[in-house]
Each structure stands twice: as C-alpha cells, then as structure tokens.
Amino acid sequence: MMKISDMQTKDIVNIDDGSRLGNLGDLDINLYTGQIEAIIINGTGKMMSFFGKQDEVIIPWSNIIKIGADCILVQLPPSGTVTSE
C-alpha cells in the first residue's frame, strides 16, 4: 500500500521524451466506485491563469505506466487531450 504523501514526493516523468512534468498535486477520485480516475500535476509556475492560479495538468489513471521508488512514469495522451485548469 502507498500513501498519497509518498506519491507527492515522486517526480512525474513522461516516458515519450523523458521530460519531468512536475509533482502530484491532487487525485481525481470517483466517489461512487472509490477508484482513482486521474492524477493532477501542479503547475510549474511559468504560466499563470487569469485568477493567478497555476495551471494544472490532468492525466488519466490509465496513462500511468509505472509507479517506481523515485518517480511515476506516465504516457501523455495524444496532443490536445491533456486538460489544464
């Protein structure tokens, strides 16, 4: 079993190009099934939205390839399907 706090310390890495995407900021959990639907990556701070909130990247749980000791490997959905808030 793994705690959310343990996941928040891991780097999230895109396996397609090896880029570091950030760290886990939150989880999207289905309240009816209790399953994790997506992970939410905190914004990098480079882009600020209209209200001053950092952009977030939402990656579906199905796109997580491996949760390792030091990082979480993900494969980003095809361009245009990653949502930002």
Residue pairs with C-beta under 8 A, 6 or more apart in sequence:
2 67
4 24
4 27
7 24
7 67
7 72
8 23
8 24
8 25
9 23
10 23
10 24
10 67
10 68
10 70
10 71
10 72
11 20
11 22
11 23
11 70
11 71
11 72
12 20
12 21
12 22
12 23
12 24
12 39
12 41
12 59
12 71
12 72
12 74
13 19
13 20
13 21
13 71
13 72
13 73
13 74
14 21
14 74
14 75
14 76
15 65
15 73
15 74
15 75
16 75
16 76
21 41
21 57
21 74
22 41
22 42
22 43
22 44
22 57
23 41
23 42
24 39
24 40
24 41
24 42
24 72
25 40
25 41
25 42
25 56
26 39
26 40
26 56
27 36
27 38
27 39
27 40
28 36
28 37
28 38
28 39
28 40
28 58
29 35
29 36
29 37
30 36
30 37
35 61
36 61
37 60
37 61
38 58
38 59
38 60
38 61
39 58
39 59
39 61
39 64
39 72
39 74
40 56
40 57
40 58
40 59
41 56
41 57
41 58
41 59
42 54
42 56
43 53
43 54
43 55
43 56
43 57
44 54
44 55
45 54
47 54
47 55
48 54
48 55
49 55
53 85
55 84
55 85
56 84
56 85
57 82
57 83
57 84
58 82
58 83
58 84
58 85
59 74
59 76
59 77
59 82
60 77
63 74
63 75
63 76
63 77
64 72
64 73
64 74
65 73
65 74
65 75
66 72
66 73
67 73
76 82
